[in-house]
Amino acid sequence: MKINGPNHSHLNPYQKQFQKQADAKQQTQRQDKIEISQQAKEMQGAGKADAARERLVQEIKMDVESGTYKVDANTIAKKMIDFYKK
């Protein structure tokens, strides 16, 4: 039986520690990435108000500020009933 001494050329007791440090550096250098699908991009674009709606909102704001905005109670009541019937 042949027994070799502790001076093996392929044995490095600190190799595991060096490997752990290298792995830790690689993990800290990683960056998060995000990809947005085409469908999500379309949905983002659909959320933007068109010109006609913006104009309507501006008219209502001006009417409210000037005190000339009138609320039709019958229309609101009808829409509330329709909403809760669903």
C-alpha positions in Angstrom: 0.0 0.0 0.0 1.4 3.4 -1.0 0.6 6.5 1.0 1.3 9.9 -0.4 2.2 12.8 1.8 0.0 15.9 2.4 1.8 17.9 -0.3 -0.4 16.9 -3.2 0.1 19.3 -6.1 -3.6 19.1 -7.0 -4.9 19.8 -3.5 -5.6 23.4 -2.5 -7.4 23.7 0.9 -8.5 27.3 0.1 -10.0 26.5 -3.3 -13.5 26.3 -1.9 -13.2 29.7 -0.3 -11.9 31.2 -3.5 -14.8 29.7 -5.4 -17.3 31.0 -2.9 -15.9 34.5 -3.3 -15.9 34.3 -7.1 -19.6 33.1 -7.0 -20.5 36.0 -4.7 -19.0 38.5 -7.1 -20.9 37.0 -10.0 -24.1 37.2 -8.1 -23.6 40.9 -7.2 -22.8 41.8 -10.8 -26.1 40.4 -12.1 -28.7 42.8 -13.1 -32.5 42.4 -13.3 -34.0 42.5 -16.7 -37.6 43.0 -17.7 -39.3 42.4 -21.0 -42.7 43.9 -21.9 -44.8 42.0 -24.3 -46.3 43.6 -27.4 -49.8 43.1 -25.9 -48.8 45.0 -22.8 -47.3 47.9 -24.9 -50.6 48.1 -26.8 -52.6 48.2 -23.5 -50.4 51.1 -22.3 -51.1 53.0 -25.5 -54.8 52.3 -25.2 -54.9 54.0 -21.8 -54.1 57.4 -23.2 -57.0 59.7 -23.7 -57.8 60.8 -27.2 -58.2 64.4 -28.2 -62.0 64.4 -28.2 -62.2 63.1 -24.6 -59.6 65.6 -23.4 -61.5 68.5 -25.0 -64.7 67.2 -23.2 -62.9 67.1 -19.9 -61.5 70.6 -20.3 -65.0 71.9 -21.1 -66.4 70.3 -18.0 -63.6 71.7 -15.9 -64.2 75.2 -17.2 -68.0 74.8 -16.6 -67.4 73.7 -13.0 -65.0 76.5 -12.3 -67.3 79.1 -13.7 -70.3 77.6 -11.9 -72.4 76.9 -15.0 -72.1 73.1 -14.9 -75.5 71.5 -14.4 -76.1 67.9 -13.2 -79.0 66.0 -14.7 -80.2 64.0 -11.7 -82.4 61.7 -13.9 -79.5 60.7 -16.1 -77.3 59.9 -13.2 -80.0 57.9 -11.4 -80.7 55.9 -14.6 -76.9 55.1 -15.0 -76.6 54.1 -11.4 -79.6 51.7 -11.7 -78.1 50.3 -14.9 -74.7 49.8 -13.2 -76.2 47.9 -10.3 -78.4 45.7 -12.4 -75.3 44.1 -14.0 
